[in-house]
Amino acid sequence: MGAIMISELKKKPKTLTILLVLALAVLFAFQTNLVLADIPDVTSVEPWTSGTDTILNITVRHASPTPTHYVDAVEVDIDGTVEAVYLEGQSTETFLAQYNMGEVTDTPAVQARAFCTWHGWSSWSQPVVVPEFSTIYLFLFLAFVSIAILLVRSKQ
């Protein structure tokens, strides 16, 4: 009786090993792909002026777009007011979305996020303060003030 019990114990590890090898063979027989959650990323928000309007260029990165997996919207938060920009679809991994803020009369903080049809919303981008005056106007103003000061001093 002791000999039968020992031989049964010896068979169980072999059976378990065979089952484990078969289970691994079945898993590897099916082709599997590594799946990564590629949440979109707003890489930059850059304001520029066109006439009196301030336009935001929002750069979004989202890898591996397909006809069913793409970024279809971008939200812009301007000092707590959220507006949506709906997109036609995504054809490249990095693309540009634009939002027209209209005429800006102060210096609002702006941030953006993108919506993926599979993974949902990205995190908000870093806030960007939109200047009331463009850098060119600021440069021209400082140049004018500097010249005026030099002219006043030279007459004294």
DALINPE-V788595 format. One record per residue. PHI is phi in whole degrees, 0 to 359 (999 if undefined). PSI is psi as a letter, one per 30 degrees, with the letter a starting at -180 (999 if undefined). D_CENTER is the distance of its C-alpha to the mean C-alpha in whole Angstrom. Layout:
phi=PHI psi=PSI d_center=D_CENTER
phi=PHI psi=PSI d_center=D_CENTER
//
This chain:
phi=999 psi=e d_center=70
phi=297 psi=e d_center=68
phi=291 psi=e d_center=67
phi=293 psi=e d_center=66
phi=296 psi=e d_center=63
phi=294 psi=e d_center=62
phi=291 psi=e d_center=62
phi=292 psi=e d_center=60
phi=295 psi=e d_center=57
phi=291 psi=e d_center=57
phi=286 psi=e d_center=56
phi=298 psi=e d_center=53
phi=298 psi=e d_center=51
phi=294 psi=e d_center=52
phi=295 psi=e d_center=51
phi=297 psi=e d_center=47
phi=295 psi=e d_center=47
phi=296 psi=e d_center=47
phi=296 psi=e d_center=45
phi=295 psi=e d_center=42
phi=296 psi=e d_center=43
phi=296 psi=e d_center=43
phi=296 psi=e d_center=40
phi=294 psi=e d_center=38
phi=297 psi=e d_center=39
phi=295 psi=e d_center=38
phi=298 psi=e d_center=34
phi=282 psi=f d_center=34
phi=291 psi=e d_center=36
phi=274 psi=k d_center=33
phi=287 psi=k d_center=30
phi=242 psi=k d_center=27
phi=244 psi=k d_center=24
phi=287 psi=k d_center=21
phi=251 psi=k d_center=18
phi=242 psi=k d_center=15
phi=283 psi=j d_center=13
phi=260 psi=i d_center=9
phi=287 psi=k d_center=7
phi=298 psi=l d_center=4
phi=225 psi=k d_center=1
phi=277 psi=j d_center=3
phi=274 psi=f d_center=6
phi=200 psi=l d_center=9
phi=229 psi=j d_center=11
phi=237 psi=j d_center=14
phi=276 psi=k d_center=17
phi=211 psi=l d_center=20
phi=252 psi=k d_center=23
phi=226 psi=j d_center=25
phi=69 psi=b d_center=29
phi=260 psi=f d_center=28
phi=271 psi=k d_center=25
phi=255 psi=k d_center=22
phi=252 psi=k d_center=19
phi=261 psi=k d_center=15
phi=265 psi=j d_center=13
phi=252 psi=j d_center=10
phi=267 psi=k d_center=8
phi=239 psi=k d_center=5
phi=243 psi=k d_center=5
phi=208 psi=j d_center=7
phi=282 psi=l d_center=10
phi=56 psi=h d_center=13
phi=290 psi=k d_center=13
phi=228 psi=l d_center=17
phi=299 psi=f d_center=19
phi=247 psi=f d_center=18
phi=233 psi=j d_center=15
phi=200 psi=l d_center=12
phi=270 psi=k d_center=10
phi=243 psi=f d_center=12
phi=204 psi=l d_center=11
phi=229 psi=k d_center=10
phi=254 psi=k d_center=11
phi=241 psi=k d_center=13
phi=254 psi=j d_center=15
phi=247 psi=j d_center=17
phi=49 psi=h d_center=20
phi=94 psi=f d_center=19
phi=262 psi=k d_center=20
phi=257 psi=k d_center=17
phi=237 psi=k d_center=17
phi=254 psi=k d_center=15
phi=241 psi=j d_center=14
phi=267 psi=k d_center=15
phi=253 psi=l d_center=15
phi=286 psi=f d_center=17
phi=147 psi=l d_center=15
phi=242 psi=k d_center=13
phi=248 psi=f d_center=15
phi=233 psi=l d_center=14
phi=290 psi=e d_center=11
phi=243 psi=k d_center=9
phi=214 psi=l d_center=10
phi=244 psi=k d_center=11
phi=245 psi=k d_center=12
phi=243 psi=k d_center=14
phi=226 psi=k d_center=16
phi=268 psi=j d_center=19
phi=279 psi=f d_center=20
phi=79 psi=a d_center=24
phi=278 psi=k d_center=26
phi=261 psi=k d_center=25
phi=249 psi=f d_center=28
phi=219 psi=a d_center=27
phi=238 psi=i d_center=24
phi=285 psi=l d_center=21
phi=270 psi=k d_center=18
phi=234 psi=k d_center=15
phi=215 psi=l d_center=11
phi=219 psi=l d_center=9
phi=213 psi=l d_center=6
phi=241 psi=l d_center=6
phi=246 psi=k d_center=9
phi=263 psi=k d_center=10
phi=295 psi=f d_center=13
phi=258 psi=e d_center=14
phi=258 psi=f d_center=12
phi=84 psi=a d_center=11
phi=282 psi=k d_center=9
phi=280 psi=l d_center=6
phi=283 psi=l d_center=7
phi=289 psi=k d_center=8
phi=288 psi=l d_center=7
phi=294 psi=k d_center=11
phi=295 psi=k d_center=14
phi=238 psi=k d_center=15
phi=271 psi=k d_center=19
phi=272 psi=j d_center=20
phi=288 psi=k d_center=23
phi=291 psi=e d_center=26
phi=248 psi=k d_center=28
phi=287 psi=l d_center=26
phi=297 psi=e d_center=27
phi=296 psi=e d_center=29
phi=295 psi=e d_center=31
phi=296 psi=e d_center=31
phi=299 psi=e d_center=32
phi=297 psi=e d_center=35
phi=297 psi=e d_center=36
phi=295 psi=e d_center=37
phi=296 psi=e d_center=39
phi=298 psi=e d_center=41
phi=296 psi=e d_center=41
phi=297 psi=e d_center=42
phi=295 psi=e d_center=45
phi=298 psi=e d_center=46
phi=295 psi=e d_center=47
phi=297 psi=e d_center=48
phi=294 psi=e d_center=51
phi=294 psi=e d_center=52
phi=292 psi=e d_center=53
phi=289 psi=f d_center=54
phi=283 psi=f d_center=57
phi=276 psi=999 d_center=58
//
